[in-house]
Amino acid sequence: MRLLIVIPSFYPAIGYGGPIFTSYYTANELSKLYIEVRVATTNANLDRKLDILPNVWHKMGNKFFVKYYNETIINKFSVALFFNLWKDIRESDIVHIQGLFSTPVPIALFYASFFNKKILLTPHGTLGKWCINSGSRLKSLWLKLLIQPFNKKVIWHATSQQEKEEILALFPEAKVIVIPNGIKFEEFQNYNILSKEEYSKKFTGKKLTANKIIVSMGRLQKKKGFDILIDAFNHVLKEYPDAKLLIAGGDEGEKENLKKQIKKLNLENKVFLIGLIKGQDKIDFLANADLFVLPSHNENFGVVFAESLAAGTPIIASKNTPWQEVEKYNCGKWVENSVEATARAIDEMLRKDKEIMRQNAKQYAKKYDWSNIAVRFKELFEEMIK
């Protein structure tokens, strides 16, 4: 079986956050299951291009190849992809198109339909109400003219029941399969144990007194609700005056607003924006915290929640995310993303037995290991071929 993944950007373009790692791990794990995986993408990496030879196949592993088409206008259009993607699609058995509001998507849908290929379409959380309403007014026109005509020819992939419902709200006749995203569970079991002082020095550069460390992670954008978290944390300080809040993530237009909010609340020595972290630093950041909180306005899955749980750190997720099960497994809270509800949840979680929740979190997170998720994808692809 030859699988072609078409995606606007691909690893190592990590500036785009979680979806980049998700697509990489999906491809890598599938290639281990005797599927030839090819990825057609562009060399776009936020406001620059990847330093990699474009328009040729790069071997990433056994049965795993990637072609980075040169992006003519970064994040907008690739002439090379437009004129050559059809060759990649013609040679494939299944075309897995990822993303929605980018030019490679309708191009791939057209070519795949022309060659009568089996198509799986993954929107990566772009169809949530908050995302649609807060984005460009052209989104509805894009969906009507460039996606709707292919609706009967594709199988939609949702990462949660919540995302499935979001897809069906816009495309009632769509066929939708739910397979969650995954994590490399074992990677999050190998972490350096840090004292509160060592932790604060490592991630803020300052020696701080902290009895509780609350963390969050994600691209600094309005969707993530970091402003709600900061206000909620300000309330929590009344009960835990020595607590610290660290937020990790690259800036996507919201950093200055958050800095102004922190200054206005006089929290410069309490709340820290530490920038993008990855690798072992990311694992240590999550594993040594007392609590992970992300009051996002919308997440179709939210890989960082699963990563935090795998590292043994309980979570607080908003009801705009599909993480209600954490309450059942006693490793988190699922609440409205309001300041009051978030503050109450933080206070409640900080009073619970951390070690019990740590064990519960790890046990729950195991089911999201990529080895298990890849098998489900393989079974889906085999059924599509039949």
Secondary structure as a PSIPRED ss2 file (coil, helix, strand):
# PSIPRED VFORMAT (PSIPRED V4.0)

   1 M C   1.000  0.000  0.000
   2 R E   0.000  0.000  1.000
   3 L E   0.000  0.000  1.000
   4 L E   0.000  0.000  1.000
   5 I E   0.000  0.000  1.000
   6 V E   0.000  0.000  1.000
   7 I E   0.000  0.000  1.000
   8 P E   0.000  0.000  1.000
   9 S E   0.000  0.000  1.000
  10 F C   1.000  0.000  0.000
  11 Y C   1.000  0.000  0.000
  12 P C   1.000  0.000  0.000
  13 A C   1.000  0.000  0.000
  14 I H   0.000  1.000  0.000
  15 G H   0.000  1.000  0.000
  16 Y H   0.000  1.000  0.000
  17 G C   1.000  0.000  0.000
  18 G H   0.000  1.000  0.000
  19 P H   0.000  1.000  0.000
  20 I H   0.000  1.000  0.000
  21 F H   0.000  1.000  0.000
  22 T H   0.000  1.000  0.000
  23 S H   0.000  1.000  0.000
  24 Y H   0.000  1.000  0.000
  25 Y H   0.000  1.000  0.000
  26 T H   0.000  1.000  0.000
  27 A H   0.000  1.000  0.000
  28 N H   0.000  1.000  0.000
  29 E H   0.000  1.000  0.000
  30 L H   0.000  1.000  0.000
  31 S H   0.000  1.000  0.000
  32 K C   1.000  0.000  0.000
  33 L C   1.000  0.000  0.000
  34 Y C   1.000  0.000  0.000
  35 I C   1.000  0.000  0.000
  36 E E   0.000  0.000  1.000
  37 V E   0.000  0.000  1.000
  38 R E   0.000  0.000  1.000
  39 V E   0.000  0.000  1.000
  40 A E   0.000  0.000  1.000
  41 T E   0.000  0.000  1.000
  42 T E   0.000  0.000  1.000
  43 N C   1.000  0.000  0.000
  44 A E   0.000  0.000  1.000
  45 N E   0.000  0.000  1.000
  46 L C   1.000  0.000  0.000
  47 D C   1.000  0.000  0.000
  48 R E   0.000  0.000  1.000
  49 K E   0.000  0.000  1.000
  50 L C   1.000  0.000  0.000
  51 D C   1.000  0.000  0.000
  52 I C   1.000  0.000  0.000
  53 L C   1.000  0.000  0.000
  54 P C   1.000  0.000  0.000
  55 N C   1.000  0.000  0.000
  56 V C   1.000  0.000  0.000
  57 W E   0.000  0.000  1.000
  58 H E   0.000  0.000  1.000
  59 K E   0.000  0.000  1.000
  60 M E   0.000  0.000  1.000
  61 G E   0.000  0.000  1.000
  62 N C   1.000  0.000  0.000
  63 K C   1.000  0.000  0.000
  64 F E   0.000  0.000  1.000
  65 F E   0.000  0.000  1.000
  66 V E   0.000  0.000  1.000
  67 K E   0.000  0.000  1.000
  68 Y E   0.000  0.000  1.000
  69 Y E   0.000  0.000  1.000
  70 N C   1.000  0.000  0.000
  71 E C   1.000  0.000  0.000
  72 T C   1.000  0.000  0.000
  73 I E   0.000  0.000  1.000
  74 I C   1.000  0.000  0.000
  75 N C   1.000  0.000  0.000
  76 K C   1.000  0.000  0.000
  77 F E   0.000  0.000  1.000
  78 S C   1.000  0.000  0.000
  79 V H   0.000  1.000  0.000
  80 A H   0.000  1.000  0.000
  81 L H   0.000  1.000  0.000
  82 F H   0.000  1.000  0.000
  83 F H   0.000  1.000  0.000
  84 N H   0.000  1.000  0.000
  85 L H   0.000  1.000  0.000
  86 W H   0.000  1.000  0.000
  87 K H   0.000  1.000  0.000
  88 D H   0.000  1.000  0.000
  89 I H   0.000  1.000  0.000
  90 R H   0.000  1.000  0.000
  91 E C   1.000  0.000  0.000
  92 S C   1.000  0.000  0.000
  93 D C   1.000  0.000  0.000
  94 I E   0.000  0.000  1.000
  95 V E   0.000  0.000  1.000
  96 H E   0.000  0.000  1.000
  97 I E   0.000  0.000  1.000
  98 Q E   0.000  0.000  1.000
  99 G C   1.000  0.000  0.000
 100 L C   1.000  0.000  0.000
 101 F C   1.000  0.000  0.000
 102 S C   1.000  0.000  0.000
 103 T C   1.000  0.000  0.000
 104 P H   0.000  1.000  0.000
 105 V H   0.000  1.000  0.000
 106 P H   0.000  1.000  0.000
 107 I H   0.000  1.000  0.000
 108 A H   0.000  1.000  0.000
 109 L H   0.000  1.000  0.000
 110 F H   0.000  1.000  0.000
 111 Y H   0.000  1.000  0.000
 112 A H   0.000  1.000  0.000
 113 S H   0.000  1.000  0.000
 114 F H   0.000  1.000  0.000
 115 F C   1.000  0.000  0.000
 116 N C   1.000  0.000  0.000
 117 K C   1.000  0.000  0.000
 118 K E   0.000  0.000  1.000
 119 I E   0.000  0.000  1.000
 120 L E   0.000  0.000  1.000
 121 L E   0.000  0.000  1.000
 122 T E   0.000  0.000  1.000
 123 P C   1.000  0.000  0.000
 124 H C   1.000  0.000  0.000
 125 G C   1.000  0.000  0.000
 126 T C   1.000  0.000  0.000
 127 L C   1.000  0.000  0.000
 128 G C   1.000  0.000  0.000
 129 K H   0.000  1.000  0.000
 130 W H   0.000  1.000  0.000
 131 C H   0.000  1.000  0.000
 132 I H   0.000  1.000  0.000
 133 N H   0.000  1.000  0.000
 134 S H   0.000  1.000  0.000
 135 G C   1.000  0.000  0.000
 136 S C   1.000  0.000  0.000
 137 R C   1.000  0.000  0.000
 138 L H   0.000  1.000  0.000
 139 K H   0.000  1.000  0.000
 140 S H   0.000  1.000  0.000
 141 L H   0.000  1.000  0.000
 142 W H   0.000  1.000  0.000
 143 L H   0.000  1.000  0.000
 144 K H   0.000  1.000  0.000
 145 L H   0.000  1.000  0.000
 146 L H   0.000  1.000  0.000
 147 I H   0.000  1.000  0.000
 148 Q H   0.000  1.000  0.000
 149 P H   0.000  1.000  0.000
 150 F H   0.000  1.000  0.000
 151 N H   0.000  1.000  0.000
 152 K H   0.000  1.000  0.000
 153 K H   0.000  1.000  0.000
 154 V E   0.000  0.000  1.000
 155 I E   0.000  0.000  1.000
 156 W E   0.000  0.000  1.000
 157 H E   0.000  0.000  1.000
 158 A E   0.000  0.000  1.000
 159 T C   1.000  0.000  0.000
 160 S C   1.000  0.000  0.000
 161 Q H   0.000  1.000  0.000
 162 Q H   0.000  1.000  0.000
 163 E H   0.000  1.000  0.000
 164 K H   0.000  1.000  0.000
 165 E H   0.000  1.000  0.000
 166 E H   0.000  1.000  0.000
 167 I H   0.000  1.000  0.000
 168 L H   0.000  1.000  0.000
 169 A H   0.000  1.000  0.000
 170 L H   0.000  1.000  0.000
 171 F C   1.000  0.000  0.000
 172 P C   1.000  0.000  0.000
 173 E C   1.000  0.000  0.000
 174 A C   1.000  0.000  0.000
 175 K E   0.000  0.000  1.000
 176 V E   0.000  0.000  1.000
 177 I E   0.000  0.000  1.000
 178 V E   0.000  0.000  1.000
 179 I C   1.000  0.000  0.000
 180 P C   1.000  0.000  0.000
 181 N C   1.000  0.000  0.000
 182 G C   1.000  0.000  0.000
 183 I E   0.000  0.000  1.000
 184 K C   1.000  0.000  0.000
 185 F H   0.000  1.000  0.000
 186 E H   0.000  1.000  0.000
 187 E H   0.000  1.000  0.000
 188 F H   0.000  1.000  0.000
 189 Q H   0.000  1.000  0.000
 190 N C   1.000  0.000  0.000
 191 Y C   1.000  0.000  0.000
 192 N C   1.000  0.000  0.000
 193 I C   1.000  0.000  0.000
 194 L C   1.000  0.000  0.000
 195 S C   1.000  0.000  0.000
 196 K H   0.000  1.000  0.000
 197 E H   0.000  1.000  0.000
 198 E H   0.000  1.000  0.000
 199 Y H   0.000  1.000  0.000
 200 S H   0.000  1.000  0.000
 201 K H   0.000  1.000  0.000
 202 K H   0.000  1.000  0.000
 203 F H   0.000  1.000  0.000
 204 T H   0.000  1.000  0.000
 205 G C   1.000  0.000  0.000
 206 K C   1.000  0.000  0.000
 207 K C   1.000  0.000  0.000
 208 L C   1.000  0.000  0.000
 209 T C   1.000  0.000  0.000
 210 A C   1.000  0.000  0.000
 211 N C   1.000  0.000  0.000
 212 K C   1.000  0.000  0.000
 213 I E   0.000  0.000  1.000
 214 I E   0.000  0.000  1.000
 215 V E   0.000  0.000  1.000
 216 S E   0.000  0.000  1.000
 217 M E   0.000  0.000  1.000
 218 G C   1.000  0.000  0.000
 219 R C   1.000  0.000  0.000
 220 L E   0.000  0.000  1.000
 221 Q C   1.000  0.000  0.000
 222 K H   0.000  1.000  0.000
 223 K H   0.000  1.000  0.000
 224 K H   0.000  1.000  0.000
 225 G C   1.000  0.000  0.000
 226 F H   0.000  1.000  0.000
 227 D H   0.000  1.000  0.000
 228 I H   0.000  1.000  0.000
 229 L H   0.000  1.000  0.000
 230 I H   0.000  1.000  0.000
 231 D H   0.000  1.000  0.000
 232 A H   0.000  1.000  0.000
 233 F H   0.000  1.000  0.000
 234 N H   0.000  1.000  0.000
 235 H H   0.000  1.000  0.000
 236 V H   0.000  1.000  0.000
 237 L C   1.000  0.000  0.000
 238 K C   1.000  0.000  0.000
 239 E C   1.000  0.000  0.000
 240 Y C   1.000  0.000  0.000
 241 P C   1.000  0.000  0.000
 242 D C   1.000  0.000  0.000
 243 A C   1.000  0.000  0.000
 244 K E   0.000  0.000  1.000
 245 L E   0.000  0.000  1.000
 246 L E   0.000  0.000  1.000
 247 I E   0.000  0.000  1.000
 248 A E   0.000  0.000  1.000
 249 G C   1.000  0.000  0.000
 250 G C   1.000  0.000  0.000
 251 D E   0.000  0.000  1.000
 252 E C   1.000  0.000  0.000
 253 G C   1.000  0.000  0.000
 254 E C   1.000  0.000  0.000
 255 K H   0.000  1.000  0.000
 256 E H   0.000  1.000  0.000
 257 N H   0.000  1.000  0.000
 258 L H   0.000  1.000  0.000
 259 K H   0.000  1.000  0.000
 260 K H   0.000  1.000  0.000
 261 Q H   0.000  1.000  0.000
 262 I H   0.000  1.000  0.000
 263 K H   0.000  1.000  0.000
 264 K H   0.000  1.000  0.000
 265 L C   1.000  0.000  0.000
 266 N C   1.000  0.000  0.000
 267 L C   1.000  0.000  0.000
 268 E C   1.000  0.000  0.000
 269 N C   1.000  0.000  0.000
 270 K C   1.000  0.000  0.000
 271 V E   0.000  0.000  1.000
 272 F E   0.000  0.000  1.000
 273 L E   0.000  0.000  1.000
 274 I E   0.000  0.000  1.000
 275 G E   0.000  0.000  1.000
 276 L C   1.000  0.000  0.000
 277 I C   1.000  0.000  0.000
 278 K C   1.000  0.000  0.000
 279 G H   0.000  1.000  0.000
 280 Q H   0.000  1.000  0.000
 281 D H   0.000  1.000  0.000
 282 K H   0.000  1.000  0.000
 283 I H   0.000  1.000  0.000
 284 D H   0.000  1.000  0.000
 285 F H   0.000  1.000  0.000
 286 L H   0.000  1.000  0.000
 287 A H   0.000  1.000  0.000
 288 N C   1.000  0.000  0.000
 289 A C   1.000  0.000  0.000
 290 D C   1.000  0.000  0.000
 291 L E   0.000  0.000  1.000
 292 F E   0.000  0.000  1.000
 293 V E   0.000  0.000  1.000
 294 L E   0.000  0.000  1.000
 295 P C   1.000  0.000  0.000
 296 S C   1.000  0.000  0.000
 297 H C   1.000  0.000  0.000
 298 N C   1.000  0.000  0.000
 299 E C   1.000  0.000  0.000
 300 N C   1.000  0.000  0.000
 301 F C   1.000  0.000  0.000
 302 G C   1.000  0.000  0.000
 303 V H   0.000  1.000  0.000
 304 V H   0.000  1.000  0.000
 305 F H   0.000  1.000  0.000
 306 A H   0.000  1.000  0.000
 307 E H   0.000  1.000  0.000
 308 S H   0.000  1.000  0.000
 309 L H   0.000  1.000  0.000
 310 A H   0.000  1.000  0.000
 311 A C   1.000  0.000  0.000
 312 G C   1.000  0.000  0.000
 313 T C   1.000  0.000  0.000
 314 P C   1.000  0.000  0.000
 315 I E   0.000  0.000  1.000
 316 I E   0.000  0.000  1.000
 317 A E   0.000  0.000  1.000
 318 S E   0.000  0.000  1.000
 319 K C   1.000  0.000  0.000
 320 N C   1.000  0.000  0.000
 321 T C   1.000  0.000  0.000
 322 P C   1.000  0.000  0.000
 323 W C   1.000  0.000  0.000
 324 Q C   1.000  0.000  0.000
 325 E H   0.000  1.000  0.000
 326 V H   0.000  1.000  0.000
 327 E H   0.000  1.000  0.000
 328 K H   0.000  1.000  0.000
 329 Y C   1.000  0.000  0.000
 330 N C   1.000  0.000  0.000
 331 C C   1.000  0.000  0.000
 332 G E   0.000  0.000  1.000
 333 K E   0.000  0.000  1.000
 334 W E   0.000  0.000  1.000
 335 V E   0.000  0.000  1.000
 336 E C   1.000  0.000  0.000
 337 N C   1.000  0.000  0.000
 338 S C   1.000  0.000  0.000
 339 V H   0.000  1.000  0.000
 340 E H   0.000  1.000  0.000
 341 A H   0.000  1.000  0.000
 342 T H   0.000  1.000  0.000
 343 A H   0.000  1.000  0.000
 344 R H   0.000  1.000  0.000
 345 A H   0.000  1.000  0.000
 346 I H   0.000  1.000  0.000
 347 D H   0.000  1.000  0.000
 348 E H   0.000  1.000  0.000
 349 M H   0.000  1.000  0.000
 350 L H   0.000  1.000  0.000
 351 R C   1.000  0.000  0.000
 352 K C   1.000  0.000  0.000
 353 D C   1.000  0.000  0.000
 354 K H   0.000  1.000  0.000
 355 E H   0.000  1.000  0.000
 356 I H   0.000  1.000  0.000
 357 M H   0.000  1.000  0.000
 358 R H   0.000  1.000  0.000
 359 Q H   0.000  1.000  0.000
 360 N H   0.000  1.000  0.000
 361 A H   0.000  1.000  0.000
 362 K H   0.000  1.000  0.000
 363 Q H   0.000  1.000  0.000
 364 Y H   0.000  1.000  0.000
 365 A H   0.000  1.000  0.000
 366 K H   0.000  1.000  0.000
 367 K H   0.000  1.000  0.000
 368 Y H   0.000  1.000  0.000
 369 D E   0.000  0.000  1.000
 370 W H   0.000  1.000  0.000
 371 S H   0.000  1.000  0.000
 372 N H   0.000  1.000  0.000
 373 I H   0.000  1.000  0.000
 374 A H   0.000  1.000  0.000
 375 V H   0.000  1.000  0.000
 376 R H   0.000  1.000  0.000
 377 F H   0.000  1.000  0.000
 378 K H   0.000  1.000  0.000
 379 E H   0.000  1.000  0.000
 380 L H   0.000  1.000  0.000
 381 F H   0.000  1.000  0.000
 382 E H   0.000  1.000  0.000
 383 E H   0.000  1.000  0.000
 384 M H   0.000  1.000  0.000
 385 I H   0.000  1.000  0.000
 386 K C   1.000  0.000  0.000
